């Protein structure tokens, strides 16, 4: 192990779940899922500085005042886990520029953790391979391995059993951000209640969900129109029940040229798929005129990687 003395910069992408099927509630309180992830061009930046202990601070365009900066923060957890794995006796000072919404269903915290693993691996000279980093990532949360991997992938199990998906070309997305977050466990609990309330009308939740073949075909073809027909999220009904105003956002986007809209993951971020860059720009303008906070991104994006300032 050969540590470096200069700061290290790593970036990791946020994500959209273009498809999400949620299995039944298991005895351990969790659900198996089948999801198609796409990494997007909205990234978290983590700068890692040599230090004798472990600390984290935040800046960036979104409000981070409510984020924990102690050992409960996922970036600190990632750094500590890596240090223990390689028996590193020093610490790290992490400075994170946050751009991915907090509790927005886009995996911002997971991106922080993935970028921290890559940054600390380089800072400390641990020399771990991607497989070892992936194993650590899987222990930190279901979306962390995908933030490390990037691109387009199918996730099963808790979402952390990944297989790359063939995806041709690029897709244009317009994201509508909420001014507050939604708790993922709360959305899952609401999904369970939704299924109980509507048991007579809904098919029973399956044990081992799968991603529909239409989604894989659309990604392989690089066809936004085909993908728009295949977008699906089992958590969307629960998110809309908790945040009814999201329904109006979905309708507004589809009235203004989006091929389709979907709540990303557990929400409340709404992702609109556009046919091309020009349509995405027009949609961004229309939604901004409605006083919504809007970001235009492309996908797929690369996973967590090092950068030079």
C-alpha positions as CSV (number, residue, x, y, z in Angstrom):
1,X,0.0,0.0,0.0
2,X,1.5,3.3,-1.1
3,X,-0.6,6.4,0.0
4,X,-0.4,9.7,-1.9
5,X,-0.1,13.1,-0.4
6,X,-2.2,15.1,-2.8
7,X,-6.0,15.2,-2.8
8,X,-7.9,12.8,-5.0
9,X,-11.1,13.7,-6.9
10,X,-13.7,11.0,-7.9
11,X,-17.1,11.4,-9.5
12,X,-20.1,9.0,-9.5
13,X,-23.4,9.3,-11.3
14,X,-27.0,9.5,-10.1
15,X,-29.4,7.0,-11.6
16,X,-32.9,6.5,-13.0
17,X,-34.8,3.3,-12.7
18,X,-36.4,3.0,-16.1
19,X,-38.2,-0.2,-15.0
20,X,-38.8,-1.4,-11.4
21,X,-40.8,-4.5,-10.4
22,X,-41.1,-5.1,-6.6
23,X,-41.6,-8.6,-5.3
24,X,-43.7,-9.6,-2.3
25,X,-42.8,-8.5,1.3
26,X,-40.4,-11.2,2.7
27,X,-40.3,-12.3,6.3
28,X,-37.1,-10.2,6.9
29,X,-39.1,-7.1,6.0
30,X,-37.4,-6.6,2.6
31,X,-38.5,-7.1,-1.0
32,X,-36.7,-8.6,-3.9
33,X,-36.7,-6.3,-7.0
34,X,-36.0,-6.5,-10.7
35,X,-34.9,-3.1,-12.1
36,X,-33.3,-1.6,-15.1
37,X,-30.9,1.1,-14.1
38,X,-29.5,3.9,-16.2
39,X,-26.7,6.1,-14.9
40,X,-27.2,9.8,-15.8
41,X,-24.9,12.7,-16.4
42,X,-25.7,14.3,-13.1
43,X,-22.8,13.5,-10.8
44,X,-21.6,13.7,-7.2
45,X,-18.0,14.9,-6.7
46,X,-15.9,13.6,-3.8
47,X,-12.5,15.1,-2.9
48,X,-10.5,13.0,-0.5
49,X,-7.7,14.6,1.5
50,X,-5.1,12.9,3.7
51,X,-6.1,13.1,7.4
52,X,-5.6,11.4,10.7
53,X,-9.3,10.8,11.3
54,X,-12.5,10.6,9.3
55,X,-14.7,13.6,8.4
56,X,-17.1,14.8,5.7
57,X,-18.4,18.2,4.6
58,X,-20.7,19.3,1.8
59,X,-21.2,22.0,-0.7
60,X,-23.0,22.3,-4.0
61,X,-26.3,23.7,-5.5
62,X,-28.7,21.7,-3.3
63,X,-29.5,22.2,0.4
64,X,-27.3,19.8,2.5
65,X,-28.0,21.4,5.9
66,X,-29.9,18.3,7.1
67,X,-27.3,15.8,6.1
68,X,-25.5,13.9,8.9
69,X,-21.7,14.4,9.0
70,X,-20.9,11.8,11.6
71,X,-20.4,8.0,11.3
72,X,-24.0,7.5,10.1
73,X,-23.2,9.2,6.8
74,X,-22.8,6.7,4.0
75,X,-19.6,8.2,2.7
76,X,-17.9,7.9,6.1
77,X,-19.2,4.3,6.3
78,X,-17.7,3.6,2.9
79,X,-14.3,5.1,3.9
80,X,-14.3,3.2,7.2
81,X,-15.2,-0.1,5.6
82,X,-12.4,0.3,3.0
83,X,-9.9,1.2,5.8
84,X,-10.9,-1.9,7.8
85,X,-10.7,-4.1,4.7
86,X,-7.1,-3.2,3.9
87,X,-6.0,-2.5,7.5
88,X,-5.3,1.2,6.8
89,X,-4.5,3.1,10.0
90,X,-5.0,6.7,8.8
91,X,-8.1,8.6,7.9
92,X,-9.5,10.9,5.3
93,X,-11.2,14.2,5.0
94,X,-14.0,14.1,2.4
95,X,-15.4,17.2,0.7
96,X,-18.5,16.3,-1.3
97,X,-20.2,18.5,-3.9
98,X,-23.8,17.4,-4.1
99,X,-25.8,17.7,-7.3
100,X,-28.1,14.7,-7.1
101,X,-31.3,15.3,-5.1
102,X,-31.3,14.1,-1.5
103,X,-33.9,11.3,-0.9
104,X,-35.0,11.9,-4.5
105,X,-35.0,8.3,-5.8
106,X,-31.8,8.9,-7.8
107,X,-29.2,7.3,-5.6
108,X,-27.3,10.4,-4.6
109,X,-26.1,8.9,-1.3
110,X,-25.1,5.7,-3.1
111,X,-23.1,7.8,-5.6
112,X,-21.3,9.5,-2.7
113,X,-20.4,6.1,-1.3
114,X,-19.2,4.7,-4.6
115,X,-17.0,7.8,-5.4
116,X,-15.6,7.6,-1.8
117,X,-14.5,4.0,-2.4
118,X,-12.8,4.9,-5.6
119,X,-11.2,8.1,-4.1
120,X,-9.9,6.4,-1.0
121,X,-8.6,3.4,-2.9
122,X,-6.5,5.8,-4.9
123,X,-5.5,8.1,-2.0
124,X,-4.4,5.3,0.2
125,X,-2.9,3.2,-2.6
126,X,-4.8,0.1,-1.6
127,X,-4.7,-1.3,-5.1
128,X,-8.0,-3.1,-4.7
129,X,-9.6,-4.3,-8.0
130,X,-13.1,-3.5,-9.1
131,X,-14.4,-6.8,-7.9
132,X,-13.2,-6.1,-4.3
133,X,-14.7,-2.6,-4.4
134,X,-17.9,-4.0,-5.7
135,X,-18.1,-6.5,-2.8
136,X,-17.7,-3.6,-0.4
137,X,-20.2,-1.5,-2.3
138,X,-22.8,-4.3,-2.0
139,X,-22.5,-4.2,1.8
140,X,-23.3,-0.4,1.8
141,X,-26.6,-0.4,0.0
142,X,-28.5,-1.8,-2.9
143,X,-27.7,1.1,-5.3
144,X,-24.0,1.5,-4.4
145,X,-22.7,-1.2,-6.7
146,X,-24.5,0.3,-9.7
147,X,-23.1,3.8,-8.9
148,X,-19.7,2.1,-9.1
149,X,-20.5,0.3,-12.3
150,X,-22.5,2.9,-14.2
151,X,-23.9,2.5,-17.7
152,X,-27.0,0.5,-18.1
153,X,-27.6,-2.6,-16.0
154,X,-30.2,-5.0,-14.7
155,X,-30.4,-5.3,-10.9
156,X,-32.0,-8.3,-9.1
157,X,-32.2,-9.5,-5.6
158,X,-32.1,-6.3,-3.5
159,X,-31.0,-4.5,-6.7
160,X,-27.3,-5.2,-6.0
161,X,-26.9,-8.4,-8.2
162,X,-26.0,-6.6,-11.4
163,X,-25.6,-7.7,-15.0
164,X,-24.6,-5.1,-17.7
165,X,-27.4,-4.5,-20.2
166,X,-26.6,-3.8,-23.9
167,X,-27.7,-0.2,-24.6
168,X,-27.2,1.5,-28.0
169,X,-26.8,5.3,-28.3
170,X,-28.0,7.8,-25.7
171,X,-31.2,8.8,-24.1
172,X,-32.4,12.3,-23.2
173,X,-34.1,12.8,-19.9
174,X,-35.6,15.9,-18.2
175,X,-35.8,15.6,-14.4
176,X,-38.2,17.5,-12.2
177,X,-36.8,17.8,-8.7
178,X,-38.9,18.2,-5.5
179,X,-38.0,20.6,-2.8
180,X,-38.1,17.8,-0.3
181,X,-37.3,14.1,-0.2
182,X,-39.3,10.8,0.3
183,X,-38.1,8.1,2.6
184,X,-37.5,4.9,0.7
185,X,-38.7,2.7,3.6
186,X,-41.9,4.8,3.8
187,X,-42.6,4.3,0.1
188,X,-42.1,0.6,0.4
189,X,-44.5,0.4,3.4
190,X,-47.0,2.4,1.4
191,X,-46.7,0.0,-1.5
192,X,-47.5,-2.9,0.9
193,X,-50.5,-1.1,2.1
194,X,-51.6,-0.2,-1.5
195,X,-51.4,-3.9,-2.4
196,X,-53.5,-4.9,0.7
197,X,-56.1,-2.2,-0.1
198,X,-56.4,-3.3,-3.7
199,X,-55.8,-7.0,-3.4
200,X,-59.0,-7.8,-5.3
201,X,-57.8,-5.8,-8.3
202,X,-54.1,-6.4,-8.4
203,X,-52.2,-9.6,-9.4
204,X,-50.4,-11.1,-6.4
205,X,-46.8,-9.9,-6.0
206,X,-44.3,-12.4,-7.3
207,X,-41.5,-14.0,-5.4
208,X,-38.7,-13.4,-8.0
209,X,-39.6,-10.4,-10.2
210,X,-38.1,-10.0,-13.6
211,X,-37.4,-7.1,-16.0
212,X,-39.8,-7.3,-19.0
213,X,-38.2,-8.3,-22.3
214,X,-39.6,-5.2,-24.0
215,X,-37.4,-3.0,-21.8
216,X,-34.2,-4.9,-22.8
217,X,-35.2,-4.8,-26.4
218,X,-35.8,-1.0,-26.3
219,X,-32.4,-0.4,-24.6
220,X,-30.6,-2.6,-27.1
221,X,-32.3,-0.8,-30.0
222,X,-31.5,2.7,-28.5
223,X,-35.1,3.5,-29.3
224,X,-36.7,6.2,-27.0
225,X,-40.2,5.6,-28.3
226,X,-40.0,1.9,-27.6
227,X,-38.5,2.6,-24.2
228,X,-41.3,5.1,-23.4
229,X,-43.9,2.3,-24.0
230,X,-42.0,0.1,-21.5
231,X,-41.3,2.4,-18.6
232,X,-42.8,1.0,-15.4
233,X,-42.3,1.4,-11.6
234,X,-44.2,-0.6,-9.0
235,X,-43.3,2.1,-6.4
236,X,-45.0,4.9,-8.4
237,X,-48.5,4.3,-7.1
238,X,-47.2,4.5,-3.5
239,X,-45.2,7.6,-4.2
240,X,-48.2,9.3,-5.8
241,X,-50.4,8.4,-2.9
242,X,-47.9,10.0,-0.5
243,X,-47.3,13.0,-2.8
244,X,-50.5,13.6,-4.9
245,X,-49.1,16.7,-6.6
246,X,-46.7,14.5,-8.5
247,X,-49.6,13.4,-10.7
248,X,-50.0,16.9,-12.0
249,X,-46.3,17.1,-12.7
250,X,-46.5,13.8,-14.8
251,X,-49.5,15.2,-16.7
252,X,-47.8,18.5,-17.4
253,X,-44.6,16.9,-18.8
254,X,-46.6,14.6,-21.1
255,X,-48.7,17.5,-22.3
256,X,-45.5,19.4,-23.2
257,X,-43.8,16.8,-25.4
258,X,-42.4,14.1,-23.2
259,X,-42.7,10.6,-24.6
260,X,-43.5,9.4,-21.1
261,X,-42.8,10.2,-17.5
262,X,-42.0,8.0,-14.5
263,X,-41.3,8.5,-10.8
264,X,-37.6,7.5,-10.4
265,X,-37.1,4.8,-7.8
266,X,-38.9,5.7,-4.6
267,X,-39.4,9.3,-5.7
268,X,-40.2,12.1,-5.6
269,X,-38.0,13.0,-8.6
270,X,-40.0,12.6,-11.8
271,X,-38.0,11.7,-15.0
272,X,-39.4,12.5,-18.4
273,X,-38.0,10.7,-21.5
274,X,-37.7,12.9,-24.6
275,X,-37.3,11.8,-28.2
276,X,-34.2,13.9,-28.8
277,X,-32.1,16.8,-27.5
278,X,-34.3,19.5,-29.1
279,X,-37.4,18.1,-27.6
280,X,-35.7,17.8,-24.2
281,X,-34.7,21.5,-24.3
282,X,-38.2,22.5,-25.2
283,X,-39.6,20.4,-22.4
284,X,-37.1,21.8,-19.9
285,X,-38.2,25.4,-20.9
286,X,-41.9,24.6,-20.6
287,X,-41.5,22.9,-17.1
288,X,-39.3,25.7,-15.9
289,X,-41.9,28.2,-16.9
290,X,-44.3,26.4,-14.6
291,X,-41.9,27.2,-11.7
292,X,-40.6,23.7,-11.4
293,X,-36.9,22.9,-10.7
294,X,-35.7,21.1,-13.8
295,X,-32.5,19.5,-14.9
296,X,-31.8,18.1,-18.4
297,X,-29.5,15.0,-18.4
298,X,-28.3,12.3,-20.8
299,X,-27.8,8.6,-20.2
300,X,-26.1,6.2,-19.9
301,X,-23.1,7.8,-18.0
302,X,-19.9,6.2,-16.8
303,X,-19.7,4.8,-13.2
304,X,-17.5,6.1,-10.4
305,X,-14.1,7.1,-11.7
306,X,-11.1,9.3,-10.9
307,X,-10.7,12.8,-12.3
308,X,-7.8,15.3,-12.3
309,X,-8.6,18.8,-11.0
